[in-house]
Amino acid sequence: MECRNCRYENPVGSRFCSQCGKPFAGMEGYDKVSLGEYDEANDMIANPLTEDYIYDRDASLKKKSGRQGGIFLRLVLIVFLAVAAILAFYSVDLAVATNQKRTEEAVMLANQKKEAEELAKLENYREKYGTVVSGFEEQGALIDESVASIGKLNLNSFFKGLGLGTAADGLVDRLLDVSTVKSMRENSQTLDVLVGELANPPKTFEGKYELMEKLLETEKEIVTYFENSVTSEEREKLEELRVEYTKLITDINR
């Protein structure tokens, strides 16, 4: 049988051209030929009329196409998996970097907030400290005036000690004005409270706070002398304490 496509002479009863693989559809004897078993490994069909095999070109092409398609799919899958792995790696790396950056930013913000709070506390402490120092300076002026009016204080105490009555005591207070002593005593109580509020100072004020505690002790000792009449010996001690008080005020203001 001659193939109409390639003119190759094939055995009678062939279903396909052994040269080009084209089927002999419509050719004489085609419908009467019963082909034998199929050799899948070699893509050949047994021809019982000629006792040989006919090459099944379509099956071979289909198989090759299937193999190529399978290879192509595997390559696509491999590429897809590789791209997915790369994206996953960089996604994880990006997520870690982003999380680390956010953590660093959170820590930085927390530190900034803490620093701002510390600065605010320090500024508030500095303001209170300055107010208390001003109070000690005013108290120093009252101490000086009270020391200068010790004579009036002694006379005031003397006349009140006579027990002349409330009216007489009021007259004595007007004639022998010792208001600076009263103000000094009141300020002493206020300073005691204010210094207590400055306890637990920041490190920058620890040294100054110790000086302030010494100043408060000195101030209290001075005020104690004015509870009763002041003797000449006590006045000398007061002068020494006043000098010490002035020195502490100077040291605190440095």
C-alpha positions as CSV (number, residue, x, y, z in Angstrom):
1,M,0.0,0.0,0.0
2,E,1.4,3.3,-1.1
3,C,1.1,6.2,1.3
4,R,-0.7,9.2,-0.2
5,N,1.3,11.5,1.9
6,C,4.9,10.4,1.5
7,R,4.6,7.7,-1.3
8,Y,6.2,5.1,0.9
9,E,5.2,1.5,0.0
10,N,3.7,-0.2,3.0
11,P,2.6,-3.8,3.5
12,V,-1.0,-4.6,2.5
13,G,-3.4,-4.1,5.4
14,S,-1.3,-1.5,7.1
15,R,-3.4,0.9,9.1
16,F,-0.7,3.6,9.3
17,C,2.2,4.5,7.1
18,S,5.4,3.1,8.5
19,Q,7.3,6.1,7.1
20,C,5.2,9.1,8.1
21,G,2.6,7.6,10.4
22,K,-0.4,8.9,8.4
23,P,-3.5,6.6,8.7
24,F,-4.9,4.9,5.6
25,A,-8.5,5.8,6.3
26,G,-10.8,5.1,3.4
27,M,-8.3,2.9,1.6
28,E,-9.4,-0.6,0.4
29,G,-9.3,-3.3,3.0
30,Y,-8.8,-0.8,5.8
31,D,-12.0,-1.7,7.6
32,K,-11.3,-5.4,7.3
33,V,-8.0,-5.3,9.0
34,S,-7.9,-6.3,12.7
35,L,-4.7,-5.1,14.2
36,G,-2.9,-7.0,16.9
37,E,-1.6,-6.0,20.3
38,Y,0.1,-2.7,21.0
39,D,3.7,-2.4,22.0
40,E,3.5,0.6,24.3
41,A,7.3,0.7,24.9
42,N,8.1,1.2,21.2
43,D,4.7,2.7,20.0
44,M,4.2,-0.2,17.6
45,I,1.0,-2.1,16.6
46,A,1.1,-5.7,15.5
47,N,-0.1,-6.4,11.9
48,P,-1.4,-10.0,11.7
49,L,-1.5,-9.9,7.9
50,T,2.2,-9.2,7.5
51,E,3.4,-10.5,10.9
52,D,5.3,-7.3,11.5
53,Y,4.6,-4.1,13.4
54,I,3.3,-0.8,12.3
55,Y,4.7,2.4,13.9
56,D,2.0,4.4,15.7
57,R,3.1,7.9,15.1
58,D,0.1,9.6,16.8
59,A,0.6,7.6,20.0
60,S,4.3,8.3,20.0
61,L,3.6,12.1,19.5
62,K,1.0,12.0,22.2
63,K,3.3,10.2,24.5
64,K,6.1,12.7,23.7
65,S,3.7,15.5,24.2
66,G,2.6,14.1,27.5
67,R,6.2,13.6,28.6
68,Q,7.1,17.2,27.5
69,G,3.9,18.5,29.2
70,G,4.8,16.6,32.4
71,I,8.4,18.0,32.3
72,F,7.1,21.4,31.7
73,L,4.6,21.2,34.6
74,R,7.4,19.9,36.8
75,L,9.6,22.8,35.8
76,V,6.8,25.2,36.4
77,L,6.2,23.7,39.8
78,I,9.9,23.8,40.7
79,V,10.1,27.4,39.6
80,F,6.9,28.2,41.6
81,L,8.2,26.5,44.7
82,A,11.6,28.2,44.4
83,V,9.9,31.6,44.0
84,A,7.6,30.8,46.9
85,A,10.6,29.8,49.0
86,I,12.4,33.0,48.2
87,L,9.4,35.1,48.9
88,A,8.8,33.3,52.1
89,F,12.4,33.8,53.2
90,Y,12.4,37.5,52.4
91,S,8.9,37.9,53.9
92,V,10.1,36.3,57.2
93,D,13.3,38.4,57.0
94,L,11.2,41.5,56.3
95,A,8.8,40.7,59.1
96,V,11.7,40.1,61.6
97,A,13.3,43.4,60.5
98,T,10.0,45.2,60.8
99,N,9.3,43.8,64.2
100,Q,12.8,44.6,65.3
101,K,12.4,48.1,64.0
102,R,9.1,48.5,65.8
103,T,10.6,47.1,69.0
104,E,13.5,49.6,68.8
105,E,11.1,52.4,68.1
106,A,9.0,51.4,71.1
107,V,12.1,51.2,73.3
108,M,13.2,54.6,72.0
109,L,9.8,56.1,72.7
110,A,9.7,54.6,76.1
111,N,13.2,56.0,76.9
112,Q,12.2,59.4,75.6
113,K,9.1,59.3,77.7
114,K,11.1,58.3,80.7
115,E,13.7,61.0,80.1
116,A,10.9,63.6,79.7
117,E,9.3,62.4,82.9
118,E,12.7,62.6,84.7
119,L,13.3,66.1,83.3
120,A,9.8,67.2,84.4
121,K,10.5,65.8,87.9
122,L,13.9,67.4,88.0
123,E,12.4,70.7,86.9
124,N,9.6,70.5,89.5
125,Y,12.2,69.6,92.2
126,R,14.4,72.4,91.1
127,E,11.5,74.8,91.4
128,K,10.5,73.6,94.8
129,Y,14.1,73.6,96.0
130,G,14.5,77.2,94.9
131,T,11.4,78.2,96.8
132,V,12.7,76.6,100.0
133,V,16.1,78.3,99.6
134,S,14.3,81.6,99.2
135,G,12.3,80.7,102.4
136,F,15.6,80.1,104.3
137,E,17.0,83.4,103.0
138,E,13.9,85.3,104.3
139,Q,14.3,83.4,107.6
140,G,17.9,84.6,107.8
141,A,16.7,88.2,107.5
142,L,14.2,87.5,110.3
143,I,16.9,85.9,112.4
144,D,19.1,89.0,112.0
145,E,16.2,91.3,113.1
146,S,15.3,89.0,116.0
147,V,18.9,88.9,117.2
148,A,19.0,92.7,117.0
149,S,15.8,93.0,119.1
150,I,16.8,90.6,121.8
151,G,16.6,93.5,124.3
152,K,13.0,94.1,123.5
153,L,12.3,90.4,123.6
154,N,13.8,90.2,127.1
155,L,11.7,93.2,128.4
156,N,8.6,91.8,126.8
157,S,9.1,88.4,128.5
158,F,9.9,90.2,131.8
159,F,6.7,92.3,131.9
160,K,4.5,89.4,130.8
161,G,6.1,87.4,133.6
162,L,4.7,89.8,136.1
163,G,1.2,88.6,135.4
164,L,-0.4,92.0,134.9
165,G,-3.2,90.6,132.8
166,T,-4.3,90.3,129.2
167,A,-4.8,94.0,128.6
168,A,-1.3,94.8,130.0
169,D,0.2,92.0,127.9
170,G,-1.4,93.6,124.7
171,L,0.0,97.0,125.7
172,V,3.5,95.5,126.2
173,D,3.3,93.8,122.8
174,R,2.5,97.2,121.2
175,L,5.3,99.0,123.0
176,L,7.9,96.3,122.7
177,D,7.2,95.0,119.2
178,V,8.6,91.5,118.8
179,S,6.7,90.6,115.6
180,T,9.8,89.4,113.8
181,V,10.3,86.8,116.4
182,K,6.8,85.5,115.9
183,S,7.2,85.5,112.2
184,M,10.5,83.6,112.6
185,R,8.9,80.9,114.7
186,E,6.0,80.5,112.2
187,N,8.5,80.3,109.2
188,S,10.5,77.7,111.1
189,Q,7.5,75.3,111.1
190,T,6.8,75.9,107.4
191,L,10.4,75.3,106.5
192,D,10.4,72.0,108.4
193,V,7.5,70.8,106.3
194,L,9.0,72.0,103.0
195,V,12.3,70.4,103.5
196,G,10.5,67.1,104.3
197,E,8.8,67.3,100.9
198,L,12.2,67.5,99.2
199,A,13.3,64.1,100.6
200,N,14.7,61.5,98.2
201,P,16.3,64.1,95.9
202,P,17.6,63.4,92.4
203,K,21.4,62.6,92.2
204,T,22.2,66.2,91.1
205,F,20.6,67.6,94.3
206,E,21.8,65.0,96.8
207,G,24.8,67.2,98.0
208,K,22.6,70.3,98.1
209,Y,19.9,68.5,100.1
210,E,22.5,67.4,102.7
211,L,23.5,71.1,103.1
212,M,19.8,72.0,103.4
213,E,19.3,69.5,106.2
214,K,22.3,71.0,108.1
215,L,20.8,74.5,107.4
216,L,17.5,73.3,108.8
217,E,19.1,71.9,112.0
218,T,21.0,75.2,112.5
219,E,17.8,77.2,111.9
220,K,15.9,75.2,114.5
221,E,18.7,75.5,117.0
222,I,18.6,79.3,116.5
223,V,14.9,79.5,116.9
224,T,15.0,77.5,120.2
225,Y,17.0,80.3,121.8
226,F,14.1,82.6,121.4
227,E,11.7,80.5,123.5
228,N,12.6,82.5,126.6
229,S,14.8,85.4,127.6
230,V,18.2,85.3,126.0
231,T,21.3,85.6,128.2
232,S,24.5,87.2,127.2
233,E,26.2,83.8,126.8
234,E,23.3,82.6,124.7
235,R,23.6,85.7,122.5
236,E,27.3,84.9,121.8
237,K,26.2,81.4,120.8
238,L,23.5,82.9,118.6
239,E,26.0,85.0,116.8
240,E,28.1,81.9,116.0
241,L,25.1,80.1,114.7
242,R,24.0,83.1,112.6
243,V,27.5,83.1,111.0
244,E,27.2,79.3,110.3
245,Y,23.7,79.9,108.9
246,T,24.9,82.6,106.5
247,K,27.8,80.3,105.4
248,L,25.4,77.4,104.6
249,I,23.1,79.7,102.6
250,T,26.1,80.8,100.6
251,D,27.2,77.2,100.0
252,I,23.7,76.2,98.9
253,N,23.4,79.0,96.3
254,R,26.7,78.0,94.6
